[in-house]
């Protein structure tokens, strides 16, 4: 006779309030230079700064912190025009500029507008400007004059801190050795850390159990087998 299945508690999506303020930011050697850049605004080395790093390294998080701090205007790279009425001297953010095609002429005019206003432009990208395959000579020259700051893939210290914080945002206590296990085993991506924490929290609620190393191993194993693309 089959053993009766344990009753499953279906968790409600309560919209867990993950914090994205400067105080919530976890700092490690992987992102310390980029964090220093945000902290030292407006004392920047150049009117144009490129924050470059791989997907999931936290570029957008840092850019969002800077945007709020600087009261910057956010523009889309694929929709750059050649004039921005009312921009004035406000700083500008273009996130993921190299994620798709963008107007080289538009970016060139934006850089000139920002420089002329004595303001700042922050561009985030996956690669350094030299890899953008820019064909407009004047834009290439402007980008060579920009300051470039690299943000690296999250290290164990940063991943552990982020995972701990994500669980804390959900008011879930997890043993340090479980956090360390996850940091060593998951893909080095902050987005992956969010998916893992979300899935573990849901599974623990469904099974009415604590988040243990065994449960963490189950989720990591599922991800390793290509079954771990969990919706947030």
Backbone as ProteinMPNN parsed JSONL, in Angstrom:
{"seq_chain_A": "XXXXXXXXXXXXXXXXXXXXXXXXXXXXXXXXXXXXXXXXXXXXXXXXXXXXXXXXXXXXXXXXXXXXXXXXXXXXXXXXXXXXXXXXXXXXXXXXXXXXXXXXXXXXXXXXXXXXXXXXXXXXXXXXXXXXXXXXXXXXXXXXXXXXXXXXXXXXXXXXXXXXXXXXXXXXXXXXXXXXXXXXXXXXXXXXXXXXXXXXXXXXXXXXXXXXXXXXXXXXXXXXXXXXXXXX", "coords_chain_A": {"N_chain_A": [[0.847, -1.197, 0.0], [0.574, 2.218, -0.892], [2.317, 4.86, 0.687], [0.659, 7.514, 2.27], [0.578, 10.681, 0.731], [2.281, 13.617, 1.844], [0.45, 16.414, 3.001], [0.243, 19.288, 0.911], [1.139, 22.626, 1.219], [0.086, 25.4, -0.429], [1.951, 28.091, -1.349], [1.334, 31.606, -1.0], [1.773, 34.299, -3.234], [3.194, 36.891, -1.944], [4.492, 39.121, -2.665], [7.25, 39.704, -1.889], [9.275, 42.056, -0.268], [12.004, 42.907, -1.61], [14.91, 44.681, -0.905], [16.415, 47.457, -2.529], [18.009, 49.59, -1.996], [20.838, 51.751, -1.314], [21.803, 51.044, 1.182], [21.083, 48.408, 1.3], [22.82, 47.134, -0.329], [25.162, 44.624, -1.043], [28.58, 44.41, -0.593], [31.618, 43.437, -2.114], [34.939, 42.296, -3.112], [34.362, 41.835, -5.805], [32.612, 43.782, -6.727], [33.416, 46.17, -5.672], [34.816, 48.365, -6.805], [32.94, 49.4, -8.583], [30.902, 50.076, -6.815], [32.186, 52.069, -5.374], [32.335, 53.967, -7.364], [29.632, 54.751, -7.631], [29.219, 55.756, -5.061], [30.897, 57.963, -5.022], [29.879, 59.808, -6.749], [28.987, 63.254, -7.346], [31.672, 63.352, -8.062], [33.282, 62.362, -10.399], [35.561, 60.689, -12.668], [35.218, 61.361, -15.316], [32.912, 62.89, -17.647], [31.419, 60.962, -18.919], [30.733, 57.672, -18.117], [31.346, 54.234, -18.292], [29.911, 51.343, -17.128], [30.844, 48.187, -16.976], [30.158, 44.713, -17.277], [29.435, 41.174, -16.792], [26.272, 39.458, -17.542], [23.979, 39.373, -14.869], [25.662, 40.315, -12.917], [25.023, 42.465, -11.376], [24.861, 45.04, -12.406], [22.589, 46.557, -13.194], [21.28, 46.912, -10.757], [23.126, 48.536, -9.347], [23.14, 50.714, -11.092], [20.517, 51.576, -10.809], [20.507, 52.442, -8.174], [22.27, 54.6, -8.407], [20.838, 56.176, -10.223], [18.59, 56.986, -8.727], [19.875, 58.37, -6.679], [21.158, 60.41, -8.082], [19.082, 61.626, -9.351], [18.62, 60.995, -12.026], [17.841, 60.862, -15.554], [16.359, 58.201, -17.297], [17.142, 56.66, -20.301], [16.341, 54.773, -23.247], [18.504, 52.654, -25.013], [17.96, 51.712, -27.617], [16.233, 53.586, -28.52], [17.327, 56.071, -28.843], [17.394, 59.446, -29.693], [18.214, 62.509, -31.374], [17.943, 64.765, -29.958], [16.877, 66.143, -26.82], [14.486, 67.572, -25.467], [14.041, 69.621, -22.643], [15.77, 68.225, -21.024], [17.88, 69.509, -19.813], [20.3, 70.025, -17.278], [20.289, 67.568, -16.126], [21.556, 64.411, -14.999], [22.117, 61.384, -16.952], [21.018, 58.056, -17.569], [21.736, 55.159, -19.383], [20.837, 52.015, -19.651], [22.225, 48.779, -20.204], [23.343, 49.248, -22.823], [24.595, 47.896, -24.921], [22.994, 45.729, -25.441], [21.443, 45.463, -27.62], [20.779, 46.767, -30.962], [21.706, 50.211, -31.344], [21.351, 53.73, -31.857], [24.079, 55.155, -33.226], [24.622, 57.784, -33.933], [22.727, 59.021, -32.355], [23.668, 58.413, -29.748], [26.113, 59.711, -29.837], [25.285, 62.415, -30.033], [23.957, 62.586, -27.601], [26.041, 62.277, -25.741], [27.493, 64.599, -26.309], [25.58, 66.485, -25.553], [25.314, 66.037, -22.797], [27.936, 66.532, -21.932], [28.14, 69.213, -22.664], [26.328, 70.34, -20.913], [27.574, 70.096, -18.549], [27.122, 67.823, -17.073], [26.488, 64.323, -16.265], [26.805, 61.076, -17.781], [25.82, 57.791, -17.497], [26.573, 54.683, -18.708], [25.616, 51.37, -18.898], [26.873, 48.137, -19.644], [27.504, 44.952, -21.226], [29.926, 44.479, -22.316], [33.177, 45.983, -22.921], [33.519, 49.281, -24.41], [35.163, 49.089, -26.693], [34.449, 46.723, -27.862], [32.032, 47.097, -29.021], [31.727, 47.496, -31.688], [31.56, 49.975, -32.985], [31.003, 52.224, -35.635], [30.99, 54.895, -36.261], [33.27, 57.401, -36.419], [33.53, 59.761, -34.782], [31.972, 59.129, -32.547], [33.331, 56.881, -31.628], [35.686, 58.086, -30.807], [34.746, 59.68, -28.692], [33.926, 57.675, -26.912], [36.328, 56.455, -26.303], [37.399, 58.326, -24.658], [35.884, 58.084, -22.438], [35.405, 57.06, -19.001], [35.965, 53.809, -17.8], [34.587, 51.308, -15.813], [34.904, 48.205, -14.327], [32.743, 45.555, -13.414], [32.811, 42.562, -11.773], [32.069, 38.988, -12.146], [29.934, 37.704, -9.594], [31.555, 36.889, -6.529], [32.203, 34.296, -4.026], [31.815, 35.543, -1.553], [30.165, 37.761, -2.148], [27.922, 36.465, -3.313], [27.077, 34.869, -1.153], [26.384, 36.846, 0.7], [24.3, 38.131, -0.68], [22.429, 36.035, -0.98], [21.859, 35.484, 1.719], [20.701, 37.935, 2.424], [18.457, 37.96, 0.718], [16.94, 35.838, 1.74], [16.514, 36.906, 4.269], [14.935, 39.122, 3.622], [12.588, 37.809, 3.18], [11.972, 37.024, 5.644], [13.025, 34.594, 6.501], [14.894, 32.204, 8.156], [18.028, 30.808, 7.599], [20.505, 28.339, 7.883], [24.017, 29.139, 8.082], [25.745, 27.289, 6.777], [24.173, 26.221, 4.803], [23.711, 28.408, 3.159], [26.345, 28.866, 2.331], [26.808, 26.526, 0.898], [25.007, 26.857, -1.255], [26.105, 29.166, -2.439], [28.485, 28.174, -3.422], [27.681, 26.342, -5.314], [25.716, 27.259, -7.184], [25.093, 28.967, -10.336], [27.153, 31.758, -11.035], [25.552, 34.286, -10.609], [23.48, 37.006, -9.861], [20.823, 37.053, -10.516], [20.261, 34.34, -10.724], [20.623, 33.605, -8.072], [18.399, 34.861, -6.938], [16.324, 33.383, -8.108], [16.818, 30.837, -7.053], [16.512, 31.227, -4.276], [13.829, 31.995, -4.218], [12.588, 29.629, -5.165], [13.36, 27.753, -3.209], [12.153, 28.837, -0.932], [9.444, 28.576, -1.619], [9.225, 25.775, -1.9], [9.815, 24.93, 0.696], [7.635, 25.984, 2.08], [5.54, 24.607, 0.848], [6.136, 21.975, 1.581], [6.137, 22.186, 4.259], [8.482, 22.472, 5.852], [11.812, 23.134, 7.104], [14.412, 25.057, 5.483], [16.848, 23.156, 4.397], [20.155, 21.692, 3.934], [19.819, 19.465, 2.381], [17.42, 19.994, 1.026], [18.252, 22.216, -0.385], [20.193, 21.021, -1.987], [18.582, 19.447, -3.584], [17.201, 21.341, -5.14], [19.358, 22.596, -6.457], [20.369, 20.427, -7.884], [18.229, 19.963, -9.617], [18.397, 22.269, -11.144], [20.884, 21.916, -12.319], [20.263, 19.883, -14.01], [18.828, 21.13, -15.873], [16.254, 21.787, -15.155], [15.641, 23.925, -13.713], [14.68, 26.511, -14.295], [13.036, 28.576, -12.814], [10.084, 30.467, -12.341], [9.865, 33.802, -11.188]], "CA_chain_A": [[0.0, 0.0, 0.0], [1.404, 3.411, -0.969], [2.261, 5.783, 1.829], [-0.106, 8.73, 1.955], [1.423, 11.831, 0.48], [2.164, 14.7, 2.807], [-0.336, 17.526, 2.47], [1.058, 20.38, 0.395], [0.616, 23.97, 1.469], [0.405, 26.224, -1.581], [2.332, 29.421, -0.872], [0.774, 32.768, -1.665], [2.755, 35.276, -3.68], [2.914, 38.081, -1.141], [5.272, 40.266, -3.142], [8.308, 39.944, -0.911], [9.905, 43.35, -0.504], [13.46, 42.913, -1.713], [15.418, 46.036, -0.842], [17.411, 47.816, -3.527], [18.629, 50.855, -1.643], [22.293, 51.668, -1.119], [22.056, 50.335, 2.437], [20.846, 46.985, 1.082], [23.814, 46.615, -1.261], [26.237, 43.779, -0.506], [29.827, 44.809, -1.248], [32.737, 42.491, -2.053], [35.939, 42.679, -4.122], [33.82, 41.703, -7.165], [31.892, 44.981, -7.155], [33.818, 47.302, -4.835], [35.172, 49.525, -7.623], [31.7, 49.951, -9.108], [30.204, 50.7, -5.683], [32.907, 53.316, -5.095], [31.933, 54.908, -8.406], [28.32, 55.283, -7.247], [29.347, 56.517, -3.818], [31.669, 59.194, -5.203], [29.228, 60.783, -7.621], [29.344, 63.603, -8.725], [33.119, 63.473, -8.268], [33.632, 61.288, -11.33], [36.763, 60.977, -13.456], [34.858, 61.758, -16.672], [31.466, 63.115, -17.788], [30.815, 59.723, -19.409], [31.279, 56.492, -17.453], [30.794, 52.956, -18.73], [29.972, 50.291, -16.123], [30.813, 46.975, -17.795], [30.229, 43.454, -16.547], [28.587, 40.116, -17.355], [24.879, 39.352, -17.119], [23.81, 38.865, -13.513], [26.698, 40.799, -12.004], [24.476, 43.522, -10.524], [24.995, 46.366, -13.019], [21.32, 47.288, -13.169], [21.045, 47.279, -9.36], [23.974, 49.692, -9.056], [22.675, 51.832, -11.908], [19.262, 52.053, -10.215], [20.883, 53.209, -6.981], [22.823, 55.876, -8.875], [19.767, 56.959, -10.854], [17.801, 57.624, -7.671], [20.75, 59.292, -5.964], [21.494, 61.551, -8.932], [17.87, 62.094, -10.021], [18.967, 60.901, -13.439], [16.843, 60.471, -16.544], [16.69, 56.926, -17.93], [16.815, 56.585, -21.716], [16.529, 53.463, -23.86], [19.525, 52.693, -26.05], [17.405, 51.493, -28.955], [15.332, 54.686, -28.876], [18.047, 57.333, -28.718], [17.22, 60.393, -30.785], [19.322, 63.46, -31.488], [17.671, 65.913, -29.088], [16.098, 65.768, -25.638], [13.931, 68.81, -24.898], [13.758, 69.588, -21.215], [16.752, 67.444, -20.27], [18.637, 70.436, -18.977], [21.584, 69.524, -16.796], [20.093, 66.33, -15.356], [22.353, 63.262, -15.428], [21.387, 60.437, -17.792], [21.382, 56.64, -17.497], [21.319, 54.246, -20.446], [21.159, 50.683, -19.133], [22.399, 47.721, -21.221], [23.461, 49.923, -24.117], [25.042, 46.974, -25.973], [22.119, 44.556, -25.482], [20.823, 45.428, -28.942], [21.185, 47.894, -31.806], [21.412, 51.559, -30.861], [21.724, 54.772, -32.802], [25.393, 55.719, -32.93], [24.488, 59.236, -34.033], [21.985, 59.45, -31.177], [24.543, 58.353, -28.58], [27.1, 60.779, -30.01], [24.651, 63.681, -29.668], [23.671, 62.552, -26.162], [27.302, 62.543, -25.046], [27.777, 66.03, -26.467], [24.593, 67.239, -24.762], [25.674, 65.876, -21.386], [29.194, 67.254, -21.71], [27.872, 70.648, -22.764], [25.556, 70.773, -19.74], [28.375, 69.878, -17.345], [26.47, 66.758, -16.321], [27.102, 63.003, -16.379], [26.106, 59.995, -18.465], [26.245, 56.449, -17.096], [26.2, 53.618, -19.623], [25.966, 50.028, -18.442], [27.049, 47.27, -20.808], [28.092, 43.65, -20.963], [31.304, 44.485, -22.809], [33.813, 47.289, -22.989], [33.158, 49.982, -25.646], [35.972, 48.646, -27.836], [33.819, 45.539, -28.442], [30.692, 47.451, -29.49], [31.777, 47.585, -33.151], [31.099, 51.304, -33.381], [31.547, 52.615, -36.942], [31.048, 56.35, -36.347], [34.565, 57.811, -35.835], [33.379, 60.752, -33.713], [31.491, 58.424, -31.359], [34.445, 56.048, -31.152], [36.604, 58.984, -30.099], [34.12, 60.052, -27.427], [33.914, 56.514, -26.025], [37.701, 56.229, -25.84], [37.652, 59.302, -23.591], [35.044, 57.755, -21.282], [35.986, 56.228, -17.94], [35.346, 52.481, -17.78], [34.705, 50.597, -14.545], [34.469, 46.816, -14.511], [32.148, 44.816, -12.307], [33.125, 41.17, -12.063], [31.09, 38.0, -11.72], [29.87, 37.628, -8.13], [32.39, 35.894, -5.863], [31.495, 33.585, -2.953], [31.432, 36.494, -0.507], [29.022, 38.539, -2.613], [26.767, 35.575, -3.451], [26.614, 34.493, 0.187], [25.715, 38.002, 1.281], [23.035, 38.357, -1.383], [21.504, 34.948, -0.626], [21.437, 35.729, 3.104], [19.8, 39.085, 2.417], [17.197, 37.587, 0.067], [16.168, 35.068, 2.717], [16.127, 37.827, 5.339], [13.812, 39.906, 3.111], [11.395, 36.965, 3.28], [11.882, 36.658, 7.065], [13.333, 33.166, 6.567], [16.214, 31.938, 8.722], [18.709, 29.689, 6.966], [21.817, 28.113, 8.489], [25.118, 29.617, 7.246], [26.349, 26.259, 5.931], [23.293, 26.065, 3.64], [24.018, 29.561, 2.306], [27.665, 28.63, 1.739], [26.635, 25.471, -0.097], [24.38, 27.453, -2.428], [27.04, 30.091, -3.079], [29.516, 27.405, -4.13], [27.128, 25.44, -6.313], [24.873, 27.851, -8.217], [25.714, 29.841, -11.328], [27.567, 33.024, -10.427], [24.644, 35.301, -11.129], [22.552, 37.474, -8.845], [19.492, 36.646, -10.952], [20.117, 32.935, -10.345], [20.447, 33.579, -6.616], [17.009, 35.222, -6.655], [15.468, 32.26, -8.489], [17.035, 29.742, -6.114], [15.888, 31.582, -3.002], [12.383, 31.94, -4.422], [12.164, 28.234, -5.265], [13.54, 27.104, -1.903], [11.125, 29.348, -0.031], [8.173, 27.975, -2.013], [9.248, 24.343, -1.59], [9.755, 24.771, 2.15], [6.254, 26.251, 2.475], [4.707, 23.51, 0.354], [6.432, 20.752, 2.326], [6.088, 22.52, 5.688], [9.771, 22.088, 6.404], [12.856, 24.151, 7.097], [15.308, 24.988, 4.328], [18.029, 22.399, 4.808], [21.119, 21.443, 2.865], [19.238, 18.45, 1.505], [16.465, 20.659, 0.152], [19.049, 23.048, -1.28], [20.824, 20.126, -2.955], [17.526, 19.019, -4.517], [16.958, 22.433, -6.072], [20.56, 22.769, -7.278], [20.413, 19.29, -8.791], [17.226, 20.197, -10.656], [18.922, 23.311, -12.024], [21.985, 21.309, -13.083], [19.659, 19.033, -15.027], [18.042, 21.931, -16.789], [14.872, 21.887, -14.727], [15.578, 24.94, -12.663], [14.304, 27.857, -14.697], [11.819, 28.847, -12.047], [9.546, 31.814, -12.468], [9.858, 34.603, -9.958]], "C_chain_A": [[0.883, 1.249, 0.0], [1.206, 4.289, 0.26], [1.527, 7.051, 1.416], [0.841, 9.912, 1.777], [1.196, 12.904, 1.543], [1.32, 15.824, 2.2], [0.566, 18.675, 2.044], [0.374, 21.711, 0.665], [1.039, 24.845, 0.296], [0.721, 27.637, -1.107], [1.662, 30.519, -1.671], [1.908, 33.698, -2.07], [2.45, 36.602, -2.999], [3.747, 39.282, -1.55], [6.356, 40.648, -2.173], [9.1, 41.198, -1.261], [11.418, 43.287, -0.496], [13.945, 44.348, -1.758], [16.488, 46.298, -1.88], [18.005, 49.182, -3.238], [20.131, 50.649, -1.48], [22.609, 50.889, 0.145], [21.877, 48.829, 2.282], [21.946, 46.325, 0.248], [24.89, 45.817, -0.536], [27.501, 44.089, -1.29], [30.894, 43.751, -1.037], [33.781, 42.949, -3.064], [35.404, 42.629, -5.549], [33.161, 42.986, -7.657], [32.345, 46.251, -6.445], [34.17, 48.543, -5.652], [33.923, 50.202, -8.173], [30.906, 50.646, -8.006], [30.86, 52.041, -5.336], [32.535, 54.39, -6.116], [30.606, 55.566, -8.034], [28.449, 56.187, -6.03], [30.024, 57.875, -4.02], [31.044, 60.172, -6.194], [28.847, 62.024, -6.808], [30.832, 63.773, -8.984], [33.601, 62.3, -9.121], [34.825, 61.674, -12.19], [36.467, 61.479, -14.867], [33.349, 62.034, -16.726], [30.721, 61.856, -18.223], [31.511, 58.537, -18.756], [30.561, 55.254, -17.972], [31.004, 51.934, -17.616], [29.781, 48.966, -16.855], [30.945, 45.727, -16.935], [29.266, 42.445, -17.128], [27.152, 40.177, -16.849], [24.822, 38.781, -15.703], [24.824, 39.354, -12.513], [26.22, 41.94, -11.117], [24.579, 44.919, -11.099], [23.722, 47.195, -12.888], [20.975, 47.74, -11.756], [21.836, 48.538, -9.01], [23.504, 50.916, -9.827], [21.39, 52.425, -11.332], [19.525, 52.885, -8.967], [21.393, 54.583, -7.386], [21.734, 56.766, -9.461], [18.933, 57.685, -9.802], [18.615, 58.685, -6.951], [20.984, 60.574, -6.766], [20.274, 62.203, -9.574], [18.074, 62.095, -11.528], [17.776, 60.499, -14.293], [17.285, 59.158, -17.189], [16.216, 56.933, -19.37], [17.089, 55.18, -22.233], [17.534, 53.569, -25.0], [18.96, 52.569, -27.447], [16.503, 52.636, -29.408], [16.016, 56.04, -28.754], [17.794, 58.203, -29.944], [18.43, 61.31, -30.856], [19.053, 64.739, -30.701], [16.76, 65.46, -27.961], [15.586, 67.036, -24.973], [13.648, 68.636, -23.405], [14.753, 68.804, -20.388], [17.55, 68.332, -19.329], [19.975, 69.865, -18.569], [21.429, 68.251, -15.966], [20.994, 65.221, -15.888], [21.479, 62.267, -16.188], [21.932, 59.029, -17.589], [20.857, 55.932, -18.741], [21.788, 52.856, -20.013], [21.238, 49.679, -20.281], [22.47, 48.291, -22.627], [23.829, 48.955, -25.235], [24.185, 45.716, -26.059], [21.445, 44.406, -26.839], [21.296, 46.617, -29.756], [20.84, 49.239, -31.154], [21.906, 52.552, -31.903], [23.074, 55.374, -32.401], [25.34, 57.244, -32.97], [23.76, 59.776, -32.809], [22.852, 59.459, -29.931], [25.599, 59.449, -28.644], [26.514, 62.121, -29.583], [24.325, 63.726, -28.177], [24.926, 62.861, -25.354], [27.642, 64.025, -25.132], [26.847, 66.886, -25.621], [24.96, 67.207, -23.277], [26.945, 66.661, -21.065], [28.961, 68.758, -21.726], [27.137, 71.194, -21.559], [26.355, 70.625, -18.447], [27.804, 68.789, -16.465], [27.193, 65.425, -16.537], [26.18, 62.03, -17.105], [26.684, 58.672, -17.988], [25.682, 55.446, -18.096], [26.56, 52.293, -18.981], [25.979, 49.116, -19.664], [27.659, 45.945, -20.385], [29.573, 43.63, -21.347], [31.856, 45.899, -22.788], [33.488, 47.947, -24.334], [33.935, 49.518, -26.882], [35.366, 47.435, -28.537], [32.433, 45.841, -29.01], [30.604, 47.568, -31.007], [31.171, 48.895, -33.646], [31.779, 51.707, -34.686], [31.671, 54.124, -37.104], [32.327, 56.847, -35.662], [34.43, 58.777, -34.664], [32.888, 60.1, -32.419], [32.588, 57.559, -30.77], [35.428, 56.883, -30.351], [36.037, 59.384, -28.745], [34.177, 58.889, -26.43], [35.319, 56.187, -25.504], [38.049, 57.172, -24.694], [36.833, 59.018, -22.338], [35.822, 56.95, -20.248], [35.236, 54.897, -17.912], [35.629, 51.789, -16.455], [34.138, 49.199, -14.74], [33.847, 46.268, -13.242], [32.253, 43.339, -12.67], [31.96, 40.246, -11.699], [31.094, 37.916, -10.2], [30.797, 36.556, -7.573], [31.584, 35.244, -4.733], [30.991, 34.545, -1.879], [30.189, 37.282, -0.909], [27.775, 37.659, -2.73], [26.197, 35.184, -2.097], [25.853, 35.644, 0.836], [24.368, 38.266, 0.648], [22.008, 37.301, -1.003], [20.97, 35.145, 0.791], [20.429, 36.867, 3.161], [18.446, 38.728, 1.804], [16.317, 36.756, 1.0], [15.671, 35.98, 3.84], [14.948, 38.696, 4.907], [12.501, 39.139, 3.228], [11.152, 36.512, 4.72], [12.057, 35.145, 7.241], [14.751, 32.999, 7.101], [16.802, 30.683, 8.082], [20.103, 29.57, 7.572], [22.928, 28.569, 7.542], [25.694, 28.55, 6.319], [25.484, 25.984, 4.698], [23.56, 27.195, 2.641], [25.351, 29.339, 1.594], [27.599, 27.551, 0.662], [26.054, 26.047, -1.385], [25.352, 28.36, -3.189], [28.103, 29.357, -3.883], [28.964, 26.651, -5.327], [26.339, 26.109, -7.439], [25.706, 28.656, -9.21], [26.019, 31.181, -10.682], [26.789, 34.185, -11.038], [23.682, 35.701, -10.022], [21.12, 37.106, -9.214], [19.237, 35.186, -10.58], [19.909, 32.807, -8.841], [19.001, 33.906, -6.246], [16.069, 34.063, -6.987], [15.585, 31.117, -7.49], [16.347, 30.018, -4.783], [14.368, 31.498, -3.115], [11.896, 30.49, -4.434], [12.279, 27.513, -3.925], [12.466, 27.553, -0.915], [9.778, 28.699, -0.339], [8.124, 26.49, -1.64], [9.13, 24.099, -0.095], [8.333, 25.01, 2.662], [5.338, 25.098, 2.058], [4.874, 22.256, 1.204], [6.392, 20.958, 3.835], [7.356, 22.064, 6.4], [10.726, 23.273, 6.393], [13.679, 24.006, 5.824], [16.621, 24.376, 4.793], [18.99, 22.247, 3.636], [20.565, 20.426, 1.879], [18.246, 19.077, 0.522], [17.201, 21.54, -0.857], [19.697, 22.2, -2.37], [19.817, 19.666, -4.004], [17.281, 20.09, -5.575], [18.155, 22.628, -7.001], [20.676, 21.655, -8.297], [19.428, 19.466, -9.938], [17.714, 21.246, -11.651], [20.046, 22.761, -12.895], [21.457, 20.446, -14.216], [18.769, 19.798, -15.987], [16.595, 22.09, -16.419], [14.655, 23.074, -13.787], [15.256, 26.336, -13.101], [12.976, 28.235, -14.082], [11.373, 30.279, -12.248], [9.61, 32.509, -11.12], [8.451, 35.105, -9.701]], "O_chain_A": [[1.826, 1.343, 0.785], [0.103, 4.436, 0.788], [1.758, 7.589, 0.333], [1.77, 10.115, 2.558], [0.094, 13.075, 2.064], [1.463, 16.144, 1.02], [1.536, 18.999, 2.729], [-0.809, 21.893, 0.378], [2.234, 25.013, 0.054], [-0.135, 28.307, -0.529], [1.448, 30.381, -2.876], [2.883, 33.861, -1.336], [1.562, 37.341, -3.422], [3.728, 40.323, -0.893], [6.392, 41.777, -1.682], [9.536, 41.379, -2.397], [12.047, 43.583, 0.52], [13.455, 45.148, -2.555], [17.37, 45.466, -2.093], [18.462, 49.863, -4.157], [20.627, 49.523, -1.507], [23.589, 50.144, 0.178], [22.454, 48.055, 3.045], [21.993, 45.101, 0.134], [25.456, 46.274, 0.457], [27.497, 44.037, -2.52], [31.062, 43.231, 0.066], [33.535, 43.901, -3.804], [35.935, 43.313, -6.423], [33.147, 43.258, -8.858], [31.721, 47.301, -6.601], [33.857, 49.659, -5.239], [33.849, 51.43, -8.226], [30.303, 51.693, -8.242], [30.174, 53.02, -5.041], [32.433, 55.57, -5.781], [30.468, 56.787, -8.11], [27.852, 57.262, -5.982], [29.758, 58.822, -3.28], [31.602, 61.238, -6.454], [28.414, 61.873, -5.665], [31.214, 64.292, -10.033], [34.242, 61.373, -8.626], [35.073, 62.859, -12.414], [37.368, 61.971, -15.547], [32.591, 61.471, -15.936], [29.536, 61.699, -17.932], [32.733, 58.41, -18.831], [29.335, 55.227, -18.079], [32.137, 51.685, -17.204], [28.676, 48.656, -17.302], [31.735, 45.684, -15.992], [28.367, 42.814, -17.883], [26.851, 40.853, -15.864], [25.528, 37.825, -15.38], [24.86, 38.874, -11.38], [26.932, 42.345, -10.199], [24.404, 45.896, -10.37], [23.762, 48.37, -12.524], [20.436, 48.831, -11.571], [21.29, 49.488, -8.448], [23.472, 52.023, -9.289], [21.198, 53.641, -11.364], [18.864, 53.895, -8.726], [21.013, 55.598, -6.803], [21.715, 57.972, -9.218], [18.608, 58.861, -9.966], [18.112, 59.767, -6.648], [21.005, 61.673, -6.213], [20.403, 63.215, -10.263], [17.746, 63.062, -12.215], [16.828, 59.877, -13.813], [18.442, 59.014, -17.582], [15.041, 57.178, -19.644], [17.963, 54.48, -21.72], [17.435, 54.457, -25.847], [19.424, 53.242, -28.367], [16.056, 52.654, -30.555], [15.343, 57.056, -28.577], [17.956, 57.76, -31.082], [19.532, 60.938, -30.451], [19.836, 65.687, -30.765], [15.974, 64.525, -28.114], [16.189, 67.522, -24.017], [13.087, 67.628, -22.976], [14.606, 68.719, -19.169], [17.855, 67.952, -18.198], [20.699, 69.296, -19.385], [22.321, 67.893, -15.197], [21.177, 65.102, -17.099], [20.253, 62.3, -16.082], [23.139, 58.827, -17.455], [19.692, 56.081, -19.11], [22.983, 52.563, -20.011], [20.43, 49.716, -21.209], [21.736, 47.86, -23.517], [23.425, 49.159, -26.38], [24.594, 44.735, -26.681], [20.933, 43.335, -27.166], [22.129, 47.394, -29.289], [19.808, 49.375, -30.497], [22.769, 52.24, -32.723], [23.189, 56.023, -31.361], [25.947, 57.913, -32.134], [24.105, 60.833, -32.282], [22.789, 60.399, -29.139], [25.941, 60.048, -27.625], [27.157, 62.88, -28.859], [24.407, 64.786, -27.556], [24.874, 63.624, -24.389], [28.035, 64.635, -24.138], [27.267, 67.889, -25.043], [24.919, 68.23, -22.595], [27.018, 67.363, -20.057], [29.515, 69.49, -20.905], [27.29, 72.364, -21.209], [25.873, 70.986, -17.373], [27.976, 68.818, -15.247], [28.356, 65.398, -16.939], [24.955, 62.142, -17.053], [27.893, 58.453, -18.064], [24.471, 55.37, -18.304], [27.701, 52.106, -18.56], [25.197, 49.297, -20.598], [28.256, 45.837, -19.314], [30.366, 42.874, -20.785], [31.118, 46.876, -22.656], [33.209, 47.243, -25.304], [33.409, 49.555, -27.994], [35.721, 47.141, -29.679], [31.732, 44.923, -29.437], [29.511, 47.724, -31.551], [30.381, 48.92, -34.59], [32.992, 51.552, -34.829], [32.384, 54.59, -37.992], [32.454, 56.724, -34.444], [35.132, 58.637, -33.662], [33.327, 60.466, -31.328], [32.758, 57.507, -29.552], [35.944, 56.432, -29.328], [36.767, 59.423, -27.754], [34.444, 59.095, -25.246], [35.469, 55.695, -24.386], [38.894, 56.855, -23.857], [37.054, 59.633, -21.296], [36.777, 56.249, -20.582], [34.008, 54.872, -17.992], [36.78, 51.698, -16.028], [33.032, 49.031, -15.253], [34.351, 46.484, -12.14], [31.831, 42.925, -13.75], [31.002, 40.654, -11.041], [32.15, 38.043, -9.579], [30.826, 35.436, -8.083], [30.426, 35.597, -4.508], [29.886, 34.387, -1.359], [29.27, 37.451, -0.108], [26.693, 38.057, -2.298], [24.98, 35.168, -1.91], [24.804, 35.44, 1.448], [23.402, 38.586, 1.34], [20.851, 37.625, -0.735], [19.773, 34.991, 1.036], [19.421, 36.778, 3.863], [17.405, 39.146, 2.311], [15.101, 36.943, 1.049], [14.539, 35.84, 4.304], [14.06, 38.981, 5.711], [11.433, 39.736, 3.36], [10.248, 35.721, 4.988], [11.346, 34.506, 8.016], [15.696, 33.579, 6.566], [16.158, 29.635, 8.031], [20.798, 30.57, 7.753], [22.805, 28.407, 6.328], [26.091, 28.861, 5.196], [26.0, 25.562, 3.662], [23.627, 26.966, 1.434], [25.47, 29.595, 0.395], [28.264, 27.657, -0.369], [26.547, 25.76, -2.476], [25.415, 28.328, -4.418], [28.568, 29.856, -4.907], [29.706, 26.351, -6.262], [26.296, 25.577, -8.549], [26.866, 28.98, -8.955], [25.235, 31.682, -9.875], [27.298, 34.947, -11.86], [23.133, 34.846, -9.326], [20.292, 36.873, -8.333], [18.132, 34.832, -10.169], [19.107, 31.989, -8.389], [18.441, 33.292, -5.338], [15.128, 33.789, -6.241], [14.585, 30.501, -7.12], [15.678, 29.146, -4.23], [13.7, 30.99, -2.214], [10.902, 30.163, -3.785], [11.39, 26.747, -3.553], [11.934, 26.743, -0.155], [9.051, 28.313, 0.576], [7.114, 26.004, -1.13], [8.435, 23.18, 0.338], [7.876, 24.319, 3.573], [4.473, 24.671, 2.822], [3.905, 21.562, 1.512], [6.591, 20.015, 4.6], [7.306, 21.365, 7.412], [10.468, 24.287, 5.745], [13.648, 22.966, 5.167], [17.403, 25.014, 5.498], [18.682, 22.62, 2.504], [20.817, 20.518, 0.678], [18.232, 18.737, -0.661], [16.829, 21.605, -2.028], [19.747, 22.602, -3.532], [20.161, 19.514, -5.176], [17.167, 19.784, -6.762], [17.978, 22.806, -8.206], [21.04, 21.898, -9.447], [19.741, 19.16, -11.088], [17.476, 21.129, -12.853], [20.146, 23.102, -14.074], [22.107, 20.29, -15.25], [18.055, 19.214, -16.802], [15.778, 22.481, -17.254], [13.608, 23.196, -13.151], [15.524, 27.283, -12.36], [11.934, 28.216, -14.737], [12.194, 31.194, -12.317], [9.436, 31.896, -10.067], [8.215, 35.802, -8.715]]}, "name": "protein", "num_of_chains": 1, "seq": "XXXXXXXXXXXXXXXXXXXXXXXXXXXXXXXXXXXXXXXXXXXXXXXXXXXXXXXXXXXXXXXXXXXXXXXXXXXXXXXXXXXXXXXXXXXXXXXXXXXXXXXXXXXXXXXXXXXXXXXXXXXXXXXXXXXXXXXXXXXXXXXXXXXXXXXXXXXXXXXXXXXXXXXXXXXXXXXXXXXXXXXXXXXXXXXXXXXXXXXXXXXXXXXXXXXXXXXXXXXXXXXXXXXXXXXX"}
